[in-house]
Amino acid sequence: MNTESRLQEIISELEEFKTSVEKTFDTLVNKLDTSEIQEKIRHFKEIEISRVSKKVEQAIEVIKAPVYVGLLGRYSHGKTALINEFFSIREEHSLPEGEGVVTSKVTLIAFDSQIDYPRCSQVLRDKNKTENKVSIETLKASVGGKVVDENTEVTNYYSIKLPTKEPFSKLFEDKKICLIDLPGLGSPYFTDAEKALKFIEHIDLLIVVIKITEIEKARQGIEGYIRGNLSIPVIPVLTFFDKWQESDTFTTCTNEEEVVIEAKKLIEEKIPSLSKYLIRTVAVSSKTKFNIVKLRECVLNFVAEQNIGITKAKTEVPEITKRKFNEVSKELNQLTIDTENSLDRLQREIKGLMPQTQKRFESFEESFKKQKDKFVSDSKRKITQSVRDTFSDFRDMVQDIRHLNKHNEIKERISSIEQEVNSKKYAELKNEINDLVKDFKANLSDAVTSYINKLDIDESKRQELRQPALDIISYHPSVDNLDKDYKAPSTVTDMLQELAKTMIDFITDNLTNPQVILPLILPVLATPIILLIESLPLGIGKGLGESLTSLVNLVMIILVVAFVWKALSSDRTKRFNEAKNKIIDKLISDFDKYKQEVLNDSCQKFVETVDTIVTDVQLDLKDFTNEYAKDINSISKGVKDFQSKVTEINKFLQKQREIIESEQV
């Protein structure tokens, strides 16, 4: 691929990149619904994307820029006459020349195949480089100093475009070669050296015009300009060569070749800054057209690629092309840096739109999840400890039953425990849980405020979102459905009833005990004896029998009562204590289950309350955050698209820079 094709490819890629990026952000701005985000992205587009677009345009301008060939020399040394002949400008269109005629304005001359007649314009100094069309007569008069330019302070230069009438002119147009005629050094019009230097900075090739008969005079002024611009290729041109015989300097010379050699020696002595360029010296005569074609070829050799070699063709990159490549490479490198910087700024803008430092936009519920989970986890531990502390003395209350010896006392004690747990202990636990809910509401309010404050919206919109959410949190009820009232298990009631039947069970269980049966059958065993005694004569037996019967019954009663009393003093106590222990063990084991149920229920109700509040807040914020999230997602996609385009164009530019640099080598 030749140089022009490669540069055209770069231009096409840059233009496509510019159009694509601008379209991406135009589409993005139109898709956004949140006014604050839309305004931020519009601002980014107007600043950053416009900056990138201008950098692209600047790079394209550098690539498309013509090859500027400047003419520098003392006034009346034949610069303008050389241009007229160099471009074969017809006499009626030629620039003013001749003795006493001085170029007073910078003039740019180029070819344009699209026109049939010269087109002239006055280019102003404003930032847009406004062009005002002028006639050829006006241009000639202004450039020749015959009229006073009313816009002297605002005129940057004059421009003339010529039709391509000659074969060489089309080649000059294709190679984008433009000549710049600077006002003659030392002339009354050359008053702005700084302006001349600025023009020279943008010149690709400098033709230094020296009148063959006034080499020593040419020294004045030229030396300073050449010394400061050694990187610019220079072609020394000896004008008025048809008059060399009129100079005393060349009296010893017999032919043109000797004249040129002698002139070079003199230039090396008088203008040493031109020494390194003397090998390119061309002697010309505008009057006789001597070496004009040679000078054209010399200029073209600096611009066009040449195939050199005998057995093997090799492309040699011209010096001007190398210089242009350097400028293009610098522009492409700067464009790469600028696009990367714009991408970084855009990504920072996106981060600024996020409520948290995150890769994607999160709803409030998502952003608060980690904080909520930690609070819930901590609260569960506190609830667990509260349940443990609140009911820590339950065992002591139950153990007090051991000191009670009556059925009714035990029953009343159990009822008292139930009342203590429900009216005091459980109530305390409810208050502690609701205190945790209050703490959570405070944390939630802070989180809502922080979340909304980090949204990229104005303060009035923040207040509009914030207040309803805070009201929802404030007015939301606490945990009001904790209803795990304690009641002793039914098995304990059965045990109490069983305890009440201890005496009956005792008698029933001891009916077969010999100690009980023997006293009971004692009257039966004594009956025959009593009957025998009652049968004694004289009435003695009857009275004695009755006495004996009474005695036997008394003994039986005494024995039975003694036995029962003895049994109650030992076995009854044992049975009663066993029953109490069973009741105590049952109360304790059952209460452990109750505590676990209370703990589970308290944690569940707390979590439900917390989740409900967060959900209600999320529902309140949902419409706006959904719209905001949609915009953020759209921006994220736009960023990825922009990033992809930046990466792609930068890879392309890097490759082109490497090719350009390798070709220069």
BASE-66149 format. One line per 4 residues: their letters; for each residue z negated, y, x of C-alpha. Coordinates in nm, 4 decimals. Each point is the difference from the previous one (the first is absolute). Layout:
// BASE-66149
a> Z,Y,X; ...;
//
This chain:
// BASE-66149
mnte> 0.0000,0.0000,0.0000; 0.1003,0.3358,0.1472; -0.2248,0.3045,0.0138; 0.1371,0.1731,-0.3083;
srlq> -0.0273,-0.3146,-0.2131; -0.3569,-0.0566,0.1116; -0.1020,0.3570,-0.0745; 0.1669,-0.0231,-0.3397;
eiis> -0.1935,-0.3181,-0.0728; -0.3257,0.1784,0.0890; 0.0940,0.2882,-0.2304; 0.0754,-0.2405,-0.2874;
elee> -0.3334,-0.1802,0.0448; -0.1937,0.3257,0.0170; 0.1712,0.1409,-0.3096; -0.0691,-0.3204,-0.1910;
fkts> -0.3645,0.0055,0.1132; -0.0408,0.3628,-0.1050; 0.1575,-0.0585,-0.3426; -0.1976,-0.3180,-0.0578;
vekt> -0.3368,0.1543,0.0922; 0.0593,0.3085,-0.2145; 0.1011,-0.2193,-0.2934; -0.3081,-0.2198,0.0458;
fdtl> -0.2349,0.2968,-0.0278; 0.1961,0.1682,-0.2798; -0.0317,-0.3220,-0.2001; -0.3662,-0.0369,0.0925;
vnkl> -0.0939,0.3529,-0.1093; 0.1731,-0.0521,-0.3368; -0.1833,-0.3300,-0.0569; -0.3500,0.1383,0.0493;
dtse> -0.2105,0.0857,-0.3058; -0.3168,0.1365,0.1582; 0.0718,0.3682,0.0502; -0.2260,0.0363,0.3047;
iqek> 0.1591,-0.2964,0.1784; 0.3464,0.1134,-0.1003; -0.0675,0.3438,0.1445; -0.1335,-0.1457,0.3256;
irhf> 0.3038,-0.2256,0.0476; 0.2343,0.2834,-0.0993; -0.1695,0.2168,0.2612; 0.0345,-0.2786,0.2572;
keie> 0.3674,-0.0318,-0.0872; 0.0581,0.3731,0.0256; -0.1770,0.0221,0.3362; 0.0215,-0.3319,0.1818;
isrv> 0.3166,-0.1506,-0.1431; 0.1746,0.3357,0.0262; -0.1120,0.0145,0.3627; 0.1393,-0.3475,0.0630;
skkv> 0.3240,0.0936,-0.1771; 0.0325,0.3115,0.2160; -0.0624,-0.2064,0.3116; 0.2713,-0.2419,-0.1101;
eqai> 0.2358,0.2906,-0.0679; -0.0887,0.1452,0.3379; 0.0773,-0.3306,0.1711; 0.3297,-0.0212,-0.1887;
evik> 0.0811,0.3584,0.0997; -0.0600,-0.0872,0.3646; 0.2264,-0.3037,-0.0327; 0.2678,0.1967,-0.1854;
apvy> -0.0351,0.3040,0.2208; 0.3241,0.1118,0.1676; 0.0465,0.0026,0.3745; -0.0606,0.3613,0.0934;
vgll> 0.2007,0.1236,0.2971; -0.1257,0.3391,0.1093; 0.1859,0.2601,0.2040; -0.2148,0.2093,0.2296;
grys> 0.1202,0.2690,0.2391; 0.0159,0.3671,0.0785; 0.1773,0.2242,-0.2410; 0.3744,0.0490,0.0572;
hgkt> 0.0201,-0.3303,0.1948; 0.2416,-0.1476,-0.2560; -0.2301,-0.2119,-0.2213; 0.1587,0.1029,-0.3295;
alin> 0.3540,-0.0237,0.1377; -0.0863,-0.3510,0.1197; -0.1222,-0.0958,-0.3487; 0.3167,0.1356,-0.1648;
effs> 0.2134,-0.2068,0.2328; -0.2350,-0.3003,0.0097; 0.0241,-0.0315,-0.3794; 0.3590,0.1232,-0.0193;
iree> -0.1045,0.2628,-0.2486; 0.2984,0.1800,-0.1482; 0.0276,0.3628,0.1021; -0.0729,0.1411,-0.3453;
hslp> -0.3208,-0.2034,-0.0120; -0.1057,0.0276,0.3623; -0.3318,0.1467,0.1025; 0.0055,0.3475,0.1556;
egeg> 0.0739,-0.0061,0.3744; 0.1376,0.2206,0.2768; -0.1189,0.2709,0.2401; -0.2876,0.1976,-0.1422;
vvts> -0.0428,-0.2432,-0.2906; -0.3485,-0.1488,0.0009; -0.1365,-0.2821,-0.2195; -0.2962,0.1549,-0.1775;
kvtl> -0.1108,-0.2926,-0.2212; -0.0576,-0.3699,0.0525; 0.2998,-0.1780,-0.1461; 0.0296,-0.3674,-0.0946;
iafd> 0.3512,-0.1513,-0.0150; 0.0824,-0.3424,-0.1462; 0.2864,-0.1916,-0.1656; 0.0198,-0.1052,-0.3649;
sqid> 0.2873,-0.2146,-0.1252; -0.0815,0.0887,-0.3608; 0.1235,0.3590,0.0325; 0.3397,0.1609,0.0604;
yprc> -0.1222,0.3412,0.1113; -0.2930,0.1142,0.2111; -0.3281,0.0266,-0.1875; -0.2488,0.2530,0.1295;
sqvl> -0.3641,0.0638,-0.0843; -0.3019,0.1959,0.1044; -0.3098,-0.2222,0.0507; -0.3305,0.1770,-0.0595;
rdkn> -0.3321,-0.0475,0.1755; -0.1885,-0.1110,-0.3143; -0.1551,-0.3481,-0.0247; 0.2877,-0.1287,-0.2142;
kten> 0.2585,0.1304,0.2480; 0.1865,0.1674,-0.2816; 0.3752,0.0273,0.0532; 0.1910,0.3007,-0.1321;
kvsi> 0.3754,-0.0351,-0.0060; 0.1891,0.2724,0.1853; 0.3673,0.0609,0.0693; 0.1582,-0.0750,0.3383;
etlk> 0.0516,0.3723,0.0436; -0.3689,0.0732,-0.0602; -0.1020,-0.2741,0.2416; 0.2368,0.1265,0.2706;
asvg> -0.1188,0.3555,-0.0466; -0.3693,-0.0975,0.0033; 0.0290,-0.2390,0.2950; 0.2137,0.2502,0.1939;
gkvv> -0.2553,0.2748,-0.0523; 0.2444,0.2270,-0.1824; -0.2258,0.0349,-0.3051; -0.3735,0.0401,-0.0289;
dent> -0.1515,-0.3068,-0.1615; -0.2386,0.1181,-0.2690; -0.1799,-0.3346,0.0229; -0.0423,-0.0036,0.3768;
evtn> -0.3686,-0.0840,-0.0323; 0.0620,-0.2850,-0.2424; 0.3280,-0.1401,0.1338; -0.0509,-0.3166,0.2002;
yysi> 0.3625,-0.0670,0.0909; 0.3543,0.0016,-0.1345; 0.1907,-0.3177,-0.0747; 0.3725,-0.0706,-0.0139;
klpt> 0.1509,-0.3311,-0.1088; 0.3610,-0.0626,0.0958; 0.2570,-0.2300,-0.1612; 0.1055,-0.3004,0.2068;
kepf> 0.3568,0.0993,0.0828; 0.0167,-0.1542,0.3491; -0.0359,-0.3727,0.0867; -0.3041,0.0627,0.2222;
sklf> -0.1761,0.1986,-0.2726; -0.0406,-0.3083,-0.2222; -0.1638,-0.1798,0.2903; -0.2373,0.2918,0.0489;
edkk> -0.0848,-0.0094,-0.3685; -0.0631,-0.3745,0.0079; -0.2283,0.0425,0.2985; -0.1706,0.2949,-0.1736;
icli> 0.0586,0.2295,0.2971; -0.0907,0.3639,-0.0621; 0.0286,0.2856,0.2476; -0.2568,0.2765,0.0141;
dlpg> 0.1097,0.3287,0.1531; -0.3050,0.1931,0.1202; 0.0100,0.3756,0.0596; 0.0983,0.0757,0.3594;
lgsp> -0.2848,0.0323,0.2488; -0.0508,0.3556,0.1108; 0.1858,0.1469,-0.2973; -0.1517,0.2792,-0.2114;
yftd> -0.0305,-0.2544,-0.2845; -0.1940,-0.2533,0.2033; -0.3459,0.1304,-0.0834; -0.1712,-0.3170,-0.1271;
aeka> -0.0409,-0.2418,0.2919; -0.2560,-0.2020,-0.1979; 0.2524,-0.0612,-0.2791; 0.2593,-0.1125,0.2552;
lkfi> -0.2497,-0.2443,0.1507; -0.0731,-0.1462,-0.3442; 0.3703,-0.0595,-0.0539; 0.0318,-0.1583,0.3428;
ehid> -0.2918,-0.2362,-0.0843; 0.2140,-0.1511,-0.2758; 0.3202,-0.0140,0.2033; 0.1196,-0.3451,0.1094;
lliv> 0.2513,0.1153,0.2584; 0.0144,0.3341,0.1765; 0.3228,0.1507,0.1319; -0.0857,0.2670,0.2566;
viki> 0.2901,0.2464,0.0177; 0.0562,0.1750,0.3341; 0.2840,0.2413,0.0608; 0.1765,-0.1163,0.3182;
teie> 0.0130,0.3517,0.1385; -0.3646,0.0904,-0.0821; -0.2089,-0.2973,0.1119; -0.2663,0.2166,0.1597;
karq> -0.0409,0.2067,-0.3181; -0.0331,-0.3214,-0.2023; -0.3170,-0.0751,0.1888; -0.1828,0.2676,-0.1951;
gieg> -0.1620,-0.1670,-0.2995; 0.1521,-0.3496,0.0241; -0.2442,-0.1292,0.2604; -0.3064,0.0380,-0.2233;
yirg> 0.1539,-0.1788,-0.2993; 0.1316,-0.2943,0.1979; -0.3215,-0.0555,0.1939; -0.1990,-0.0322,-0.3202;
nlsi> 0.2360,-0.2491,-0.1673; 0.0899,-0.2529,0.2687; -0.0102,-0.2870,-0.2533; 0.3102,0.1390,-0.1725;
pvip> 0.3375,-0.1158,0.1374; 0.1875,0.2947,0.1481; 0.3708,0.0559,0.0655; 0.0754,0.2964,0.2292;
vltf> 0.3301,0.1610,-0.1094; 0.1928,0.2488,0.2172; 0.1897,0.2373,-0.2295; 0.2874,0.2371,0.0736;
fdkw> 0.1227,-0.2536,0.2555; 0.3467,0.1528,-0.0202; -0.1468,0.3071,0.1801; -0.1630,-0.1710,0.2992;
qesd> 0.2521,0.1587,0.2315; -0.1322,0.3439,-0.0981; -0.3370,-0.0764,0.1572; -0.0732,0.0656,0.3689;
tftt> -0.2230,-0.3104,-0.0064; 0.2921,-0.2422,0.0047; 0.2399,0.1701,0.2455; -0.0141,-0.3019,0.2303;
ctne> 0.0804,-0.2445,-0.2798; 0.3592,-0.1222,-0.0282; -0.0249,-0.2021,-0.3241; -0.2058,-0.0481,-0.3119;
eevv> -0.1909,-0.2984,0.1384; -0.1247,0.2048,0.2944; -0.0970,0.2803,-0.2391; -0.2143,-0.2352,-0.2051;
ieak> -0.1680,-0.1354,0.3145; -0.0752,0.3491,0.1239; -0.1245,0.1084,-0.3433; -0.2412,-0.2946,-0.0067;
klie> -0.1396,0.0991,0.3368; -0.0536,0.3536,-0.1199; -0.1648,-0.1161,-0.3238; -0.2300,-0.2298,0.1959;
ekip> -0.1045,0.2953,0.2087; -0.0316,0.2599,-0.2759; -0.1047,-0.2191,-0.2929; -0.1882,-0.2968,0.1555;
slsk> -0.1196,-0.1304,-0.3381; 0.3629,-0.1036,-0.0708; 0.0329,-0.1997,0.3232; -0.0646,-0.3404,-0.1593;
ylir> 0.2686,0.0613,-0.2626; 0.2804,0.1274,0.2263; 0.1705,-0.3388,0.0087; 0.0968,0.0637,-0.3643;
tvav> 0.1478,0.3445,0.0685; 0.3171,0.0768,-0.1930; 0.2226,0.2973,0.0787; 0.1858,0.1355,-0.3041;
sskt> 0.2220,0.2826,-0.1101; 0.0019,0.0948,-0.3667; 0.3089,0.2109,0.0592; 0.2124,-0.2783,0.1550;
kfni> -0.1867,-0.2833,-0.1770; -0.0682,-0.1491,0.3417; -0.2383,-0.3044,-0.0183; -0.0957,0.0699,-0.3651;
vklr> 0.0849,-0.3592,-0.0908; -0.1986,-0.1216,0.3001; -0.3031,0.1969,-0.1196; 0.0321,-0.1559,-0.3469;
ecvl> 0.0093,-0.3450,0.1578; -0.2997,0.0818,0.2115; -0.1983,0.1031,-0.3091; 0.1101,-0.3132,-0.1860;
nfva> -0.1042,-0.2157,0.2938; -0.3530,0.1252,-0.0458; 0.0043,-0.0946,-0.3681; 0.2202,-0.3052,-0.0538;
eqni> -0.0706,-0.3522,0.1224; 0.2362,-0.1189,0.2701; 0.1097,-0.3507,0.0940; -0.0098,-0.0356,0.3778;
gitk> 0.0596,-0.2846,0.2414; 0.3003,-0.1955,0.1267; -0.0457,-0.3641,-0.0907; -0.2771,0.0413,-0.2480;
akte> -0.0357,0.2724,-0.2612; -0.3359,0.1687,-0.0119; -0.1153,0.2794,-0.2292; -0.1478,0.2994,0.1756;
vpei> -0.2274,0.2147,-0.2131; 0.0826,0.3694,0.0533; -0.2714,0.2306,0.1293; -0.0060,0.2095,-0.3163;
tkrk> -0.0253,-0.3140,-0.2120; -0.2949,-0.1158,0.2101; -0.1665,0.3341,-0.0581; 0.0705,-0.0225,-0.3706;
fnev> -0.1372,-0.3542,0.0003; -0.3173,0.1310,0.1606; -0.0393,0.2581,-0.2743; 0.0736,-0.2588,-0.2702;
skel> -0.2444,-0.2443,0.1565; -0.2719,0.2675,0.0059; 0.0680,0.0872,-0.3622; -0.0094,-0.3652,-0.1058;
nqlt> -0.3216,-0.0549,0.1919; -0.1574,0.3063,-0.1607; 0.1230,-0.1124,-0.3403; -0.1655,-0.3388,0.0573;
idte> -0.3292,0.1720,0.0839; 0.0274,0.2369,-0.2966; 0.0714,-0.2767,-0.2507; -0.2911,-0.2055,0.1339;
nsld> -0.2288,0.3040,-0.0268; 0.1170,0.0667,-0.3559; -0.0701,-0.3612,-0.0885; -0.3503,0.0262,0.1483;
rlqr> -0.0636,0.3175,-0.1990; 0.1237,-0.1661,-0.3182; -0.2277,-0.2992,0.0547; -0.2922,0.2377,0.0533;
eikg> 0.0940,0.1725,-0.3259; -0.0121,-0.3379,-0.1763; -0.3422,-0.0753,0.1470; -0.1162,0.3380,-0.1264;
lmpq> 0.1015,-0.0997,-0.3524; -0.2123,-0.3164,0.0064; -0.3545,0.0130,-0.1410; -0.1127,-0.2240,0.2842;
tqkr> 0.1330,-0.0864,0.3459; 0.2227,-0.2808,-0.1167; 0.3563,-0.1231,0.0226; 0.0606,0.0151,-0.3746;
fesf> -0.1360,0.1983,-0.2899; -0.2977,-0.1642,-0.1725; -0.1349,0.0581,-0.3468; -0.3560,0.1267,-0.0228;
eesf> -0.1210,-0.3480,-0.0916; 0.1702,-0.1479,0.3071; -0.1215,0.2715,0.2340; -0.3578,-0.0297,-0.1315;
kkqk> -0.0094,-0.3809,0.0022; -0.1488,-0.0436,0.3458; -0.2678,0.2618,-0.0651; -0.0735,-0.1446,-0.3435;
dkfv> -0.0238,-0.3574,0.1310; -0.2466,0.1082,0.2669; -0.2129,0.1891,-0.2522; 0.0008,-0.2988,-0.2374;
sdsk> -0.0922,-0.2354,0.2832; -0.2881,0.2244,0.1081; -0.1111,0.0420,-0.3616; -0.0062,-0.3749,-0.0577;
rkit> -0.2328,-0.0377,0.2952; -0.2215,0.2741,-0.1418; 0.0025,-0.1624,-0.3447; -0.0912,-0.3349,0.1560;
qsvr> -0.2901,0.1605,0.1827; -0.1053,0.1880,-0.3147; -0.0068,-0.3220,-0.2038; -0.2042,-0.1650,0.2726;
dtfs> -0.2431,0.2928,0.0273; -0.0234,0.0660,-0.3746; -0.0986,-0.3564,-0.0859; -0.1918,-0.0731,0.3207;
dfrd> -0.3403,-0.0100,-0.1821; 0.1212,-0.2304,-0.2779; -0.1324,-0.3036,0.1842; -0.3422,0.1664,0.0303;
mvqd> -0.0015,0.0774,-0.3724; 0.0810,-0.3608,-0.0803; -0.2517,-0.1374,0.2485; -0.2720,0.1850,-0.1912;
irhl> 0.0425,-0.2617,-0.2748; -0.1851,-0.2446,0.2233; -0.3206,0.1896,-0.0632; 0.0325,-0.0277,-0.3795;
nkhn> -0.1696,-0.2877,-0.1836; 0.1029,0.0585,-0.3562; 0.3227,-0.0668,-0.1758; 0.0092,0.3396,-0.1693;
eike> -0.0727,0.1801,0.3281; 0.2971,-0.1695,0.1632; 0.2215,0.0803,-0.2936; -0.1040,0.3645,0.0059;
riss> 0.0521,0.0167,0.3758; 0.3565,-0.1295,-0.0287; 0.0724,0.2532,-0.2726; -0.1436,0.2732,0.2230;
ieqe> 0.2246,-0.1096,0.2871; 0.3058,0.0170,-0.2276; -0.0925,0.3509,-0.1072; -0.0684,0.1107,0.3600;
vnsk> 0.3361,-0.1289,0.1196; 0.2037,0.1494,-0.2845; -0.1673,0.3336,-0.0596; -0.0794,0.0917,0.3595;
kyae> 0.1581,-0.2146,0.2684; 0.3472,-0.0360,-0.1514; -0.0027,0.3651,-0.1066; -0.0715,0.1007,0.3620;
lkne> 0.2935,-0.2140,0.1152; 0.2316,0.1663,-0.2550; -0.1020,0.3438,0.1270; 0.0695,-0.1006,0.3607;
indl> 0.3446,-0.1345,-0.0935; 0.0831,0.3176,-0.1905; -0.1102,0.2017,0.3039; 0.2569,-0.1960,0.1999;
vkdf> 0.2614,0.0891,-0.2617; -0.0933,0.3686,0.0373; 0.0428,-0.0283,0.3766; 0.3357,-0.1663,-0.0526;
kanl> 0.1103,0.2781,-0.2351; -0.0906,0.2578,0.2643; 0.2001,-0.1872,0.2645; 0.2876,-0.0460,-0.2428;
sdav> 0.0040,0.3713,-0.0819; 0.0173,0.0847,0.3703; 0.2799,-0.2533,0.0503; 0.1998,0.1378,-0.2946;
tsyi> -0.0382,0.3546,0.1315; 0.1029,-0.1051,0.3517; 0.2978,-0.2013,-0.1299; 0.1309,0.2860,-0.2139;
nkld> -0.0620,0.2584,0.2722; 0.2204,-0.1987,0.2380; 0.2901,-0.0052,-0.2434; 0.2613,0.2536,0.1003;
ides> -0.0288,0.2142,-0.3136; -0.1240,0.3489,-0.0711; -0.3643,0.0704,-0.0856; 0.0592,0.0629,-0.3720;
krqe> 0.1628,-0.3422,-0.0316; -0.2862,-0.1570,0.1930; -0.2516,0.1534,-0.2399; 0.2068,-0.1176,-0.2946;
lrqp> -0.0208,-0.3573,0.1316; -0.3518,0.0112,0.1401; -0.2079,0.1294,-0.2925; 0.0968,-0.2619,-0.2635;
aldi> -0.0613,-0.2791,0.2528; -0.3437,0.1390,0.0892; -0.0827,0.0339,-0.3718; 0.0868,-0.3670,-0.0546;
isyh> -0.2374,-0.0971,0.2801; -0.2753,0.2298,-0.1203; 0.0093,-0.1031,-0.3666; 0.0462,-0.3700,0.0589;
psvd> -0.3061,-0.1968,-0.1208; -0.2168,-0.1886,0.2442; -0.0724,-0.3732,-0.0208; -0.1393,-0.0185,-0.3533;
nldk> 0.0572,-0.3642,-0.0883; -0.2575,-0.1663,0.2208; -0.1767,-0.2221,-0.2564; -0.1372,-0.3013,0.1834;
dyka> -0.3449,0.0069,-0.1658; -0.2416,-0.2608,0.1280; -0.1483,-0.2650,-0.2311; -0.2040,-0.2981,0.1100;
pstv> 0.1955,-0.3232,-0.0430; -0.0509,-0.2052,-0.3178; -0.1297,-0.2894,0.2095; -0.3034,0.2108,0.0887;
tdml> -0.0724,0.0489,-0.3692; 0.0141,-0.3769,-0.0422; -0.2403,-0.0355,0.2882; -0.2421,0.2430,-0.1660;
qela> 0.0085,-0.2002,-0.3218; -0.0611,-0.3132,0.2023; -0.2919,0.1687,0.1704; -0.1498,0.0776,-0.3420;
ktmi> -0.0006,-0.3699,-0.0894; -0.2076,-0.1047,0.3042; -0.3134,-0.1031,-0.2036; 0.1933,-0.2060,-0.2525;
dfit> 0.1975,-0.1665,0.2796; -0.3240,-0.0690,0.1806; -0.1558,-0.1806,-0.2981; 0.3207,-0.1855,-0.0737;
dnlt> 0.0440,-0.1045,0.3603; -0.3662,-0.1298,0.0172; -0.0261,-0.1962,-0.3224; 0.0489,-0.3244,0.1928;
npqv> -0.2409,0.0983,0.2750; -0.2999,-0.2491,0.0074; -0.2279,0.2921,0.0602; 0.1061,0.1395,-0.3387;
ilpl> 0.0389,-0.3306,-0.1883; -0.3437,-0.1425,0.1012; -0.2056,0.2791,-0.1560; 0.2176,-0.0158,-0.3123;
ilpv> -0.0492,-0.3782,-0.0521; -0.3720,0.0221,0.0813; -0.0939,0.0333,-0.3733; 0.2097,-0.3070,-0.0793;
latp> -0.1767,-0.2042,0.2670; -0.3397,0.1238,-0.1220; 0.0670,-0.0840,-0.3686; -0.1186,-0.3739,0.0094;
iill> -0.3228,0.1055,0.1724; -0.0594,0.2760,-0.2515; 0.0645,-0.2423,-0.2918; -0.2444,-0.2514,0.1538;
iesl> -0.2685,0.2646,0.0362; 0.0518,0.1216,-0.3570; -0.0606,-0.3558,-0.1240; -0.3608,-0.0002,0.1285;
plgi> -0.2671,-0.0173,-0.2748; -0.2402,0.2555,-0.1313; 0.2713,0.2773,0.0120; -0.0512,0.0433,0.3675;
gkgl> 0.3448,-0.1189,0.0863; 0.1803,0.2440,-0.2241; -0.1562,0.3050,0.1486; 0.0315,-0.1357,0.3457;
gesl> 0.3733,-0.0781,-0.0603; 0.0724,0.3513,-0.1152; -0.1691,0.1426,0.3039; 0.1880,-0.2299,0.2250;
tslv> 0.3307,0.0939,-0.1675; -0.0698,0.3676,0.0523; -0.0881,-0.0677,0.3600; 0.3183,-0.1931,0.0646;
nlvm> 0.2142,0.2775,-0.1527; -0.1818,0.2585,0.2039; 0.0532,-0.1974,0.3191; 0.3693,-0.0423,-0.0899;
iilv> 0.0409,0.3730,-0.0567; -0.1812,0.0827,0.3190; 0.2124,-0.2405,0.2026; 0.3287,0.1233,-0.1495;
vafv> -0.0927,0.3640,0.0474; -0.1149,-0.0652,0.3533; 0.3216,-0.1795,0.0828; 0.2232,0.2715,-0.1538;
wkal> -0.1933,0.2732,0.1719; 0.0285,-0.1808,0.3321; 0.3729,-0.0565,-0.0479; 0.0662,0.3600,-0.1035;
ssdr> -0.1807,0.1290,0.3038; 0.2421,-0.1843,0.2303; 0.3136,-0.1366,-0.1640; 0.0447,0.2965,-0.2321;
tkrf> -0.0101,0.2407,0.2952; 0.2489,-0.2127,0.1861; 0.2426,-0.0186,-0.2918; -0.0324,0.3744,-0.0740;
neak> 0.0680,0.0938,0.3616; 0.2988,-0.2298,0.0178; 0.1411,0.1626,-0.3113; -0.0590,0.3498,0.1456;
nkii> 0.1701,-0.0958,0.3261; 0.3006,-0.1235,-0.1867; 0.0148,0.3251,-0.1919; -0.0327,0.2073,0.3188;
dkli> 0.2638,-0.2037,0.1844; 0.2355,0.0239,-0.2918; -0.0487,0.3766,-0.0325; 0.0638,0.0529,0.3728;
sdfd> 0.3053,-0.2249,0.0219; 0.1441,0.1426,-0.3189; -0.0657,0.3561,0.1133; 0.1911,-0.0644,0.3241;
kykq> 0.2991,-0.0861,-0.2168; -0.0635,0.3104,-0.2073; -0.0098,0.2179,0.3128; 0.3331,-0.1421,0.1120;
evln> 0.1466,0.0665,-0.3445; -0.1355,0.3558,0.0105; 0.1455,0.0481,0.3474; 0.3408,-0.1358,-0.1008;
dscq> 0.0037,0.1986,-0.3233; -0.1129,0.3209,0.1719; 0.2636,-0.0286,0.2732; 0.2696,-0.0872,-0.2519;
kfve> -0.0868,0.2883,-0.2315; -0.0220,0.2397,0.2953; 0.3428,-0.1066,0.1317; 0.1476,0.0220,-0.3513;
tvdt> -0.1372,0.3520,-0.0382; 0.1315,0.1065,0.3398; 0.3432,-0.1533,-0.0644; 0.0198,0.1615,-0.3415;
ivtd> -0.0747,0.3467,0.1385; 0.2566,-0.0385,0.2810; 0.2603,-0.1347,-0.2434; -0.0571,0.2892,-0.2402;
vqld> 0.0402,0.2499,0.2849; 0.3155,-0.1771,0.1172; 0.1432,0.0077,-0.3530; -0.0707,0.3720,-0.0163;
lkdf> 0.1799,0.0609,0.3307; 0.2690,-0.2609,-0.0607; 0.2803,0.2145,-0.1421; -0.0129,0.2544,0.2784;
tney> -0.0619,-0.2464,0.2847; 0.2806,-0.2254,-0.1250; 0.2348,0.2977,0.0090; -0.1391,0.1034,0.3372;
akdi> 0.0291,-0.3566,0.1330; 0.3597,-0.0231,-0.1207; 0.0793,0.3200,0.1878; -0.1782,-0.1258,0.3122;
nsis> 0.1932,-0.3270,-0.0174; 0.3232,0.1957,-0.0397; -0.0926,0.2096,0.3034; -0.0919,-0.3117,0.1979;
kgvk> 0.3406,-0.1470,-0.0766; 0.1583,0.3315,0.0969; -0.1935,-0.0050,0.3271; 0.1167,-0.3546,0.0736;
dfqs> 0.3560,0.1013,-0.0808; -0.0303,0.3067,0.2231; -0.1640,-0.2096,0.2721; 0.2802,-0.2543,-0.0200;
kvte> 0.2629,0.2738,0.0270; -0.1840,0.1658,0.2898; -0.0326,-0.3327,0.1829; 0.3639,-0.0830,-0.0584;
inkf> 0.1351,0.3386,0.1103; -0.2314,0.0087,0.3023; 0.1187,-0.3434,0.1136; 0.3573,0.1183,-0.0379;
lqkq> -0.0695,0.3236,0.1887; -0.1815,-0.1871,0.2762; 0.2975,-0.2297,0.0429; 0.2397,0.2946,0.0078;
reii> -0.2136,0.1806,0.2584; 0.0012,-0.3099,0.2201; 0.3787,-0.0252,-0.0298; 0.0423,0.3702,0.0762;
eseq> -0.2279,-0.0203,0.3027; 0.1724,-0.3123,0.1305; 0.3409,0.1642,-0.0362; -0.1202,0.2991,0.2000;
v> -0.0975,-0.2333,0.2815;
//
